[in-house]
Amino acid sequence: QVQLAESGGGLVQAGGSLRLSCAASGRTSSLYTMGWFRQAPGKGREFVGSVRWSGGSTNYADSVKGRFTISRDNAKNTVYLQMNSLKPEDTAAYYCAARYTAANIYRDWGQGTQVTVSS
């Protein structure tokens, strides 16, 4: 089990950029994949993207492909979400989550960080 803490959210104008961080602590050696999700007010949770802890391969939702980039720094046990060309519809609480096996089940979640994009 790991503990996750997101940071880096804030208010940005449309077209701007933000970088979110997710610091992991605890049994990070057991990590398989780290994912980013978001939830806008009144909407369900949406998958944003993920990165394999070993190897670094990434996967993105179509809604963010080409604008968002996920990376990880294993030495710092930190995953990043670089968000460029932000749109008002990207406004949401962003969460990172940990997966420990190939099964698509994220078992541990951070507390979330708010991203607000003004038009």
N, C-alpha and C positions, 0 to 999 in steps of 0.2 A: 504494500500500500504506500502511496505517496501523498504528500500534501502539495497543493497547487495554489499559487498566488499570482493573479494577474495584475498588471499595472500598465499605465500609458494611455488610458482613455482620456477623453476630453471633448471640447467643442471645437469644431473646425468648419471652415466654409467649404461649400461644394467645390470640387476640383482640387482640394488640398490633400494632405497626407498625414497619416499618423502611424506610429509603430507601437504595437502592443507587445508586452513581454509576459511570459508565464514561467515563473521560477518553480522548479520541482524540488522537493526535499523528501527524505525518507528512503524507501527501497527503490531508488531510481534504476538500479541494475535490473529490475524486473520489467521495466517499460518495454512495450512493443511498438506502440504508436501513440503519438500525442495529437489530439484534434482540437480544432477551434469551432465553436458554435456561436450562434447569436439568437437573441430573442427580442423582437420588437414588441411594443405595447399592444396587447390584444391579439398577438399572433403566437403560433407555436414555435418551438425551438427549431432552428435551421442549421444544418451542417454547412460550414464554411470551407473547411479544408483540413488536411491532416499531413503528418510527416512521420515516416518510419524512424524510430529512434536509432536503429542500426542501419546505416546505408543512406538515410536521408531522402528516400523517394517521397514525392509529394502527390497529393490528390486534391482537387479543388471542385467546388460547386460551380456550375456554369455561370451563375450570377456574379461571381467574383473573378473568374478566370481572366487572366491578362491584366488585372488591376491589383490583386492581392498576391503576396508571396510569403510562404511559410519557410522558416529556416530554424535550425537548432544548433545550439552550442553545447555539446555533450560535456565538455569540461566544466561549464558553468551550470549544467543541468537546467538550461533555459531554452524555451521555444519562443520564437518571435513571429508576429504577424505584421508584415509591412503592408499598409493599405494606401494605395495611390488612387488618384482620380476619384475621390470619394463623392458619393451621391447622397442626397437626402434620404433615399430609401435604404441606405446602409446604417441609418440610425437604429441603434439597438444596444442591449447589454451583451457584451461579448464574454464568452466563457472558454476556458481551456479545460481539457479532460484527458484522462489517461486510460489507455487500453493495455492489457497485459498479454493478450493472446491474439491469434488471427481472427477469432470470432469478433464480429462487429459490436462489441459491448464495451462501453466506456463506464468504468466503475468508480472513478474518483473525479471530482469536479472542483474547480476553483470557485471563488465567491462572485466573480464577474467584475467587469469594468465597463462603464458607460461610454459609448461613443455617440455623439450628437453632431450631425452634419446639417448646417444651415444652408438655405438656398439663397 
